[in-house]
Amino acid sequence: MTNADPPTRLREILSQTVFIRGANVPFGELTAADARARADELRAATGWGPTARVAPVALAWAELARTLEQTAVPAVGDLDEELLVKLAPRLWIVPPGGSIL
C-alpha cells in the first residue's frame, strides 16, 4: 500500500471495515460518536504487559473523535486526505509500515 498513488491509498483506507455498532462499517463512514466509542473500548482494554500496547491506538482514536467534532464533518471520509493517510496506521486501519507480513 505504501507505493500506491494517493487517491488509491485513500480509497483503500476509507474502504477498510471496522466492526462497530454490531456490523462491519467502512472506515470512511464512521462518525465522531463511532470514533469516541472505539477509543473508549480500546482504553478499557488497556492494562499492563502486552495490553499496554493498546494505549497508543486508543489515543489515536480519541484524537480522531476530537478532530471530527472540531471540524464538524459528518464522517471520516469528509476529513482531509493527508490527515487520514497519517492517522490510518496509528488507528490500525492499515498496518503500521504498510503490511502485516
C-alpha positions as CSV (number, residue, x, y, z in Angstrom):
1,M,0.0,0.0,0.0
2,T,2.9,2.4,0.6
3,N,3.7,2.5,-3.1
4,A,0.1,3.3,-4.1
5,D,-0.7,6.7,-5.6
6,P,-2.5,9.0,-3.1
7,P,-6.1,8.6,-4.5
8,T,-5.7,4.8,-4.5
9,R,-4.3,4.8,-1.0
10,L,-7.1,7.0,0.3
11,R,-9.7,4.7,-1.3
12,E,-8.1,1.7,0.3
13,I,-8.0,3.4,3.7
14,L,-11.6,4.6,3.5
15,S,-12.9,1.2,2.4
16,Q,-11.3,-0.8,5.3
17,T,-14.0,-2.0,7.6
18,V,-14.2,-1.5,11.3
19,F,-16.5,-3.7,13.5
20,I,-18.7,-1.2,15.3
21,R,-22.4,-0.9,16.1
22,G,-22.7,-4.7,15.6
23,A,-21.5,-4.6,11.9
24,N,-18.5,-4.1,9.7
25,V,-18.7,-0.4,8.7
26,P,-16.3,1.2,6.2
27,F,-13.9,3.5,7.9
28,G,-14.9,6.4,5.7
29,E,-18.5,6.2,7.1
30,L,-17.5,6.3,10.8
31,T,-18.8,9.3,12.8
32,A,-17.3,11.2,15.8
33,A,-19.5,9.1,18.1
34,D,-18.2,5.9,16.5
35,A,-14.6,7.1,16.9
36,R,-15.3,8.0,20.5
37,A,-16.8,4.6,21.2
38,R,-13.8,2.8,19.7
39,A,-11.4,5.0,21.8
40,D,-13.4,4.1,25.0
41,E,-13.5,0.4,24.1
42,L,-9.7,0.3,23.5
43,R,-9.0,2.4,26.6
44,A,-11.0,-0.1,28.7
45,A,-8.9,-3.0,27.2
46,T,-5.6,-1.3,28.1
47,G,-3.7,-2.7,31.0
48,W,-0.2,-3.8,31.8
49,G,2.1,-6.1,30.0
50,P,1.1,-6.8,26.3
51,T,-2.2,-4.9,26.6
52,A,-0.3,-1.7,27.3
53,R,0.4,-1.6,23.6
54,V,-3.3,-0.8,23.0
55,A,-2.9,2.6,24.7
56,P,-1.4,4.5,21.7
57,V,-4.2,3.1,19.5
58,A,-6.8,4.2,21.9
59,L,-5.3,7.7,22.0
60,A,-5.3,7.9,18.2
61,W,-9.0,7.0,18.1
62,A,-9.7,9.7,20.7
63,E,-7.7,12.2,18.5
64,L,-9.8,11.2,15.5
65,A,-13.0,11.7,17.5
66,R,-11.8,15.2,18.6
67,T,-10.9,16.1,15.0
68,L,-14.3,15.0,13.7
69,E,-16.0,17.0,16.5
70,Q,-13.9,20.1,15.9
71,T,-14.3,20.2,12.2
72,A,-18.0,19.3,12.4
73,V,-17.8,17.0,9.4
74,P,-20.4,14.1,9.4
75,A,-17.9,11.2,8.7
76,V,-14.3,10.2,8.5
77,G,-14.4,10.3,4.7
78,D,-15.0,14.0,4.8
79,L,-11.7,14.7,6.5
80,D,-8.5,15.9,4.8
81,E,-6.7,13.2,2.8
82,E,-3.3,14.0,4.3
83,L,-4.6,13.7,7.8
84,L,-6.3,10.3,7.0
85,V,-3.2,8.9,5.4
86,K,-1.2,9.9,8.5
87,L,-3.7,8.6,11.1
88,A,-4.7,5.3,9.4
89,P,-1.6,3.4,10.6
90,R,-1.9,4.8,14.2
91,L,-5.5,3.6,14.3
92,W,-4.5,0.2,12.8
93,I,-6.9,0.8,9.9
94,V,-3.9,-0.2,7.9
95,P,-0.9,-1.9,9.5
96,P,1.9,0.4,10.5
97,G,4.6,0.0,7.9
98,G,2.1,-0.9,5.3
99,S,2.0,-4.7,5.7
100,I,1.3,-7.3,8.2
101,L,3.8,-9.6,6.5
